[in-house]
């Protein structure tokens, strides 16, 4: 043990870390510095990168807390309960600290005391967020009570949350966290931190060049030919400039492809001037212009480029004049490599400077960001895909061995074939892992790389994760935490927009819109976040199903998210069974049994997320449920899907911060206690495939924040949901007794999306359709008795004026479309509905006049020709 500790200390000396808190986790057999380094690399690798990135959550947390304090609701609460002064002081302190946070995050990796300071600050910020959450909870409770009966109001006053007691208790709590924050704020002076409200990119991107040996490039011949084809087919007949964007993930080989095109004999012979400029993340117009001038003078006029006059002293007028003179009126081919600028005005200005009167000028732009391609491209972007496995293996072997050496190590090549599968066709990842194993011929070294995620392996600048990290650093702050949170999903998982949006929302990661009409529309804002991450290649494989969409994370992006989110987000499995003290979001692997899960739960504190991405072979029962409720008072997402209990305990109401509760796939659960109706923050409730579930509690309508409900129930009608004024998404599955959606005067005035499936007793949706005025998506399938959407036209249905998408599938008795004006409908799909199909035939069908204006109509999979 003494020798092991010495090895750890020697390796850790370069990081100045205290190893006292990790010695007990070190396995036996650590008896040399190389082995110590390997083990530490797998558990604490690249600390300088991990720390500077993981603590970047802090700026977002502080920003979120300051935003909450400054909200109108909290100001009103502060006045009502006499804590306005304390809230104002708290806001002032946090604003001051926030102004130096970005500088602190930059400097922390080389200052242990600063790291400790940031850790304490983050802990207090979470506590402040929890206190503010309780204020908001109290406001929601008062809102519920104000709409209740006299009895409810009296009971509310004499409950443990009556205003007098609450004001006294919360006054003390907010003063306590404010004083802790003041103490931490006072300590910042010793670090000489500078005010900085905008983060400068943390990653330096090396300037690229145009030279490449074609023999060093594998698997890009067809891509080169396709880009050349785009160049040749674009117009040479006018003075406009053709722009061909190449778009793809970082490390995929966009720059290499551009080099192949740049040096192709056709390009060399066809253009009088060839120009190469690496733009990178900082789009400085004058610098780009000067780099173009220098490239022309170097490549066209010859010479090394040394001794060229210094053009940096030119003003903008002089620079653009010199550019136009240097370009002359000869055609040119320009590569703008690594473009990030999304300011269309800047691009138009640069394009104007480049229009020299010559015909057939071409520009190739490489970028990771789809909006850049949309802004600049004159043709559809060329989307670069990953390399085939065999070519990726060739890249790996080139960097892992000297030429021909791999033939002497067939056993290592076989392991290397498995290692390359991690790369998912990304050549920079193959190069990174190959370089890591260069000159290493011990099988255990190769097995170690094969059996560990890329984010746990040592990397240097220019390797794959630092390259991808540049994309992360370019994200706006509100997207950084959203992306990092996605590390709790398994690799390769198909993600659904609805689920992810409400998981983000549960953690407070979706910033409310400043626009009054969008203040409560979390779904739209969250979907914009997802599409922005899609446009920046953080997500991929987008599939649009019209009322929802799916996507995935590339495995390397998942590695990046895991690196960034450590240690706050942790996946627990048998390989990594231990947890950090600061973990907040936990995802459990499918290979853990309940006993192992309970052991982990016993070690956890301050948890915000409990998530089970897989259906476990051994379901969780009451011991796990009770442990979560008793330990995690501030939990915001609790995944109990696939559990095994009859009902929730009354103590569920103690989870006042809970936003997302999954109770799906529980075959035993029959009811919910009425105490669940005190979860006033709850936004998402899943009761899908709970086939024994009998009925919702009487006061279900008190769930004032509920926006997303998925349910399977034995009820004849969904009694209680008609008072859910915030409900946006309703999914009803396998409710075999359901005869009515809503009863009496109930209405769902905020509902946007409704899906009803496998409800075999449902015969009509009347009068429910009248009571869904904002419905945009309606999907109904496998309801064998459904014959009417509106009571056979007995009443005119005014409620579907906003409907944009309608899918009707396997409804053999459905006779007609509703008698209403489907003015907003732009997509209609009807399949396996024989009676309705006849009525919706173009021109001759009895219901054709109701849908003749719809632009996309699909009957049994065949698109109806447009008028």
Buried (B, 14 or more C-beta within 10 A) or exposed (E): EEEBBEBBEEBBEEBEBEBEEBEEEBEEEBEEEEBBBBBBBBEBBBBEBBBBBBBBBBBBBBBBBBBBBBBEEBBEBBEBBEBBEBBBBBBBBBEEBBBBBBBBBBBBBEBEEBBEBBBBBBBBBBBBBBBBBBBBBBBBBBBBBEBBEEEBEEEBEEEEBEBEEBBEEBBEBBBEBBBBBBEBBEBBEEBEBEEBEEBEBBBEBEEBEBEBEEEEBBBBEEBBEEBBEBBEEBEBEEEBBBBBBBBBBBBBBBBBBBBBBBBBEEBEEBBEBBBBBBBBBEBEBBBBBBBBBBBBBBBBEEEEEEEEEEBEEBEEEEBBEBBBEBBBEEBBBBBBBBBBBBEEEBBEEBBEBBEBEBEBBBBBBBBBBBBBBBBBBBBEBBEBEBBEBEBBBBBBBBBBBEEEBBEEBEEBBEBBBEBBEBBBBBBBBBBBBBBBBEEBEEEEBBBBBBEBBBBBBEBEEBBBBBBBBBBBBBBEBBBBBBBBBBBBBEBEBEBEBBBBBBBBBBBBBBBEBEEEEEEBBBBEBBBEBBBBBBBBBBBEEEEEEBBBBBBBBBBBBBBBBBBBBBBBBBBBEEEEBEBEEBBBBBBBBEEBEBEBBBEBBEEBEBBBBBBBBBEBEEBBEBBBBEBBBEBBBBBBBBBBBBBBBEBBBEEBBBBBBBBBBBBBBBEBBEBBBBBBBBBBBBBBBBBBBBBBBEBBBEBBBBBBBBBBBBBBBBBBBBBBBBBBBBBBBBBBBBBEBBBBBBBEEBBBBBBBBBBBBBBBBBBBBBBBBBBBBBBBBBBBBBBBBBBBBBBBBEBEBEBBBBBBBBBBBBBBBBBBBBBBBBEBBBBBBBBBBEBBBBBBEBEEBEBBEBBEEBEBBBBEEEEBEEE
